Amino acid sequence: MADGSLVHCLSEGHDKPIYAVAFHPNGRSLISADLQGRIIDWDASCGEQRRRFDASALYSYNAGQQVDYGGVRDLAFSPDGDRLACGGLVNGSNPLGAVNDTAVLLFDWEKRTEPALLKGKGDLKGVAWGVRFHPDGFLAVASGGSGGGHLLFYHPGETEEFHRFSLPNTARGLDLHPDGLHLATAHHDGKLRITLMRPQPE
């Protein structure tokens, strides 16, 4: 690996552009997700496909505008590897006009039950561009679009946000500092912003 040599080229499985990749915390699985919401679990050691997940709820095709729209824009595993969060959008009624709702699909990694759909309160327009799990178990989501930029927070087992921060504009990327207190967001205005999370004084 030190010389940058290619280990695997995983070319069979996706028919549309791949938007996101993530390693499972166990290191044995590599996950890829594409425009149509196809998620593939690859054996990280040999490159073979293990199974697939269906996140096509985050994809739409607008025949009038002839636009493929949506897809999985980011992936994140919970620290224990039990949950897989997929950021994107739903209800893309007017792709070129950016009329769509922020959404996250949350999969149970082992049970593979129907994924939970997490949305913003108040019909929030935009895309979930970034998803990250906090060590305390809650999910942080960076969204942005015609409804403005936001950081959304979801408790485990709940589909409605319990808190929201407003951002100056759309956030296209998200990461969490190891201290669990700082969130970094990448913005389309060319700025990187760091937000501090801390309890409000009583």
C-alpha positions as CSV (number, residue, x, y, z in Angstrom):
1,M,0.0,0.0,0.0
2,A,2.9,2.4,0.7
3,D,3.7,2.7,-3.0
4,G,0.1,3.5,-4.0
5,S,-0.4,0.3,-6.0
6,L,-3.9,-0.7,-6.9
7,V,-5.3,-3.5,-4.7
8,H,-8.8,-3.9,-6.2
9,C,-10.9,-2.3,-8.9
10,L,-14.5,-3.1,-8.1
11,S,-16.2,-2.4,-11.4
12,E,-19.2,-4.8,-11.4
13,G,-22.4,-3.7,-9.6
14,H,-23.1,0.0,-10.2
15,D,-24.7,1.2,-13.4
16,K,-24.8,4.9,-12.3
17,P,-22.2,7.2,-10.7
18,I,-21.0,6.2,-7.2
19,Y,-21.5,9.0,-4.7
20,A,-20.3,7.6,-1.4
21,V,-18.1,4.9,0.2
22,A,-17.6,3.8,3.8
23,F,-15.7,1.0,5.6
24,H,-17.7,-0.9,8.3
25,P,-16.1,-0.5,11.7
26,N,-15.1,-4.2,11.6
27,G,-12.8,-3.5,8.7
28,R,-14.2,-6.4,6.7
29,S,-16.8,-4.7,4.6
30,L,-16.6,-1.8,2.2
31,I,-19.9,-0.1,1.3
32,S,-20.5,1.8,-1.9
33,A,-23.7,3.7,-2.9
34,D,-24.8,5.3,-6.1
35,L,-27.1,7.7,-7.8
36,Q,-30.0,5.2,-8.0
37,G,-29.7,4.3,-4.3
38,R,-28.0,0.9,-4.9
39,I,-25.9,0.1,-1.9
40,I,-23.3,-2.8,-2.2
41,D,-21.5,-4.5,0.6
42,W,-18.1,-5.6,-0.7
43,D,-15.6,-8.0,1.0
44,A,-12.8,-5.6,1.7
45,S,-10.1,-8.3,1.4
46,C,-11.0,-9.8,-1.9
47,G,-13.5,-7.4,-3.6
48,E,-16.4,-9.8,-3.9
49,Q,-20.0,-8.7,-3.4
50,R,-21.7,-9.9,-0.3
51,R,-25.1,-8.3,-0.3
52,R,-27.1,-5.3,-1.4
53,F,-29.3,-2.7,0.3
54,D,-32.0,-0.8,-1.4
55,A,-32.0,3.0,-0.9
56,S,-33.9,3.8,-4.1
57,A,-36.3,5.9,-2.0
58,L,-33.6,8.6,-2.2
59,Y,-33.7,8.5,-6.0
60,S,-36.1,9.8,-8.6
61,Y,-36.3,10.3,-12.3
62,N,-38.1,13.3,-13.8
63,A,-39.3,12.4,-17.3
64,G,-40.3,16.0,-18.2
65,Q,-36.9,17.3,-17.3
66,Q,-35.1,14.1,-18.2
67,V,-33.1,14.2,-15.0
68,D,-31.8,11.4,-12.8
69,Y,-32.0,13.0,-9.4
70,G,-31.0,12.3,-5.8
71,G,-29.1,9.2,-4.8
72,V,-27.1,8.4,-1.6
73,R,-24.9,11.5,-1.0
74,D,-23.1,10.3,2.1
75,L,-22.8,7.2,4.2
76,A,-21.9,6.7,7.9
77,F,-21.9,3.7,10.3
78,S,-22.7,4.0,14.0
79,P,-19.6,3.3,16.1
80,D,-20.9,-0.2,17.0
81,G,-21.6,-0.9,13.3
82,D,-25.2,-1.8,13.9
83,R,-26.7,1.1,11.9
84,L,-25.9,2.6,8.5
85,A,-27.1,6.1,7.7
86,C,-27.6,7.2,4.1
87,G,-28.0,10.9,3.4
88,G,-30.0,12.2,0.4
89,L,-33.4,13.6,-0.6
90,V,-37.0,12.5,-1.2
91,N,-40.0,14.1,-3.1
92,G,-37.8,15.5,-5.9
93,S,-40.8,17.0,-7.8
94,N,-38.8,19.7,-9.6
95,P,-35.1,18.7,-9.8
96,L,-33.9,21.7,-11.7
97,G,-35.8,24.0,-9.3
98,A,-34.3,22.2,-6.3
99,V,-37.7,21.3,-5.0
100,N,-37.1,18.3,-2.7
101,D,-37.0,17.3,1.0
102,T,-34.0,16.5,3.1
103,A,-34.0,12.8,4.1
104,V,-31.9,10.1,5.7
105,L,-32.4,6.4,5.4
106,L,-31.3,4.4,8.5
107,F,-30.6,0.7,8.0
108,D,-30.2,-2.0,10.6
109,W,-27.0,-3.6,9.4
110,E,-27.8,-7.1,10.7
111,K,-31.6,-7.4,10.6
112,R,-31.9,-5.7,7.2
113,T,-35.5,-4.6,8.1
114,E,-37.2,-1.8,6.2
115,P,-35.1,1.3,6.8
116,A,-36.3,4.2,8.9
117,L,-36.9,7.5,7.0
118,L,-35.6,10.5,8.9
119,K,-36.8,13.9,7.7
120,G,-36.6,17.5,8.8
121,K,-39.5,19.1,10.6
122,G,-41.7,21.5,8.7
123,D,-41.2,20.0,5.3
124,L,-37.5,21.1,5.1
125,K,-36.4,21.6,1.6
126,G,-32.9,20.5,0.7
127,V,-30.5,17.5,0.6
128,A,-28.8,15.6,3.5
129,W,-25.3,16.1,2.2
130,G,-23.5,14.8,5.2
131,V,-24.2,12.3,8.0
132,R,-22.1,11.4,11.1
133,F,-22.9,9.4,14.3
134,H,-21.9,10.9,17.6
135,P,-20.2,8.5,20.2
136,D,-23.3,9.2,22.4
137,G,-25.5,7.5,19.8
138,F,-27.3,10.4,18.1
139,L,-27.0,11.2,14.4
140,A,-25.8,14.6,13.1
141,V,-26.9,15.6,9.6
142,A,-25.7,18.5,7.4
143,S,-28.4,19.7,5.0
144,G,-28.8,22.4,2.5
145,G,-30.8,23.6,-0.4
146,S,-33.7,26.0,-1.0
147,G,-34.7,25.7,2.6
148,G,-31.3,27.0,3.8
149,G,-28.4,25.3,5.5
150,H,-28.9,23.4,8.8
151,L,-27.4,20.9,11.2
152,L,-30.0,18.4,12.3
153,F,-29.8,16.0,15.2
154,Y,-31.7,12.7,15.7
155,H,-31.9,10.4,18.8
156,P,-31.6,6.7,18.2
157,G,-35.0,5.1,17.3
158,E,-36.7,8.5,16.5
159,T,-37.5,9.8,13.0
160,E,-37.9,13.4,13.9
161,E,-35.1,15.7,14.8
162,F,-34.7,16.7,18.4
163,H,-32.6,19.8,17.7
164,R,-31.5,22.0,14.8
165,F,-28.8,24.6,14.2
166,S,-29.1,27.1,11.3
167,L,-26.1,27.6,9.1
168,P,-25.3,30.6,6.9
169,N,-25.9,28.5,3.7
170,T,-25.8,25.0,2.2
171,A,-23.3,22.6,3.8
172,R,-22.0,20.0,1.3
173,G,-19.9,18.0,3.7
174,L,-19.7,17.1,7.4
175,D,-17.3,15.6,9.9
176,L,-17.1,15.2,13.6
177,H,-14.0,15.9,15.7
178,P,-12.9,13.0,18.0
179,D,-13.7,15.2,21.0
180,G,-17.4,14.9,20.1
181,L,-17.9,18.6,20.5
182,H,-16.9,20.2,17.2
183,L,-18.6,19.7,13.8
184,A,-16.9,20.8,10.6
185,T,-19.0,21.7,7.6
186,A,-17.9,22.4,4.0
187,H,-19.9,25.1,2.2
188,H,-20.4,26.1,-1.4
189,D,-19.4,29.7,-0.7
190,G,-15.8,28.5,-0.3
191,K,-15.8,28.6,3.5
192,L,-15.1,25.8,6.1
193,R,-17.1,26.3,9.3
194,I,-16.6,24.7,12.7
195,T,-19.6,24.5,15.0
196,L,-19.3,23.9,18.7
197,M,-21.9,21.6,20.4
198,R,-22.3,22.1,24.1
199,P,-25.2,22.0,26.6
200,Q,-27.0,25.3,27.1
201,P,-26.5,26.8,30.6
202,E,-29.4,26.0,33.0
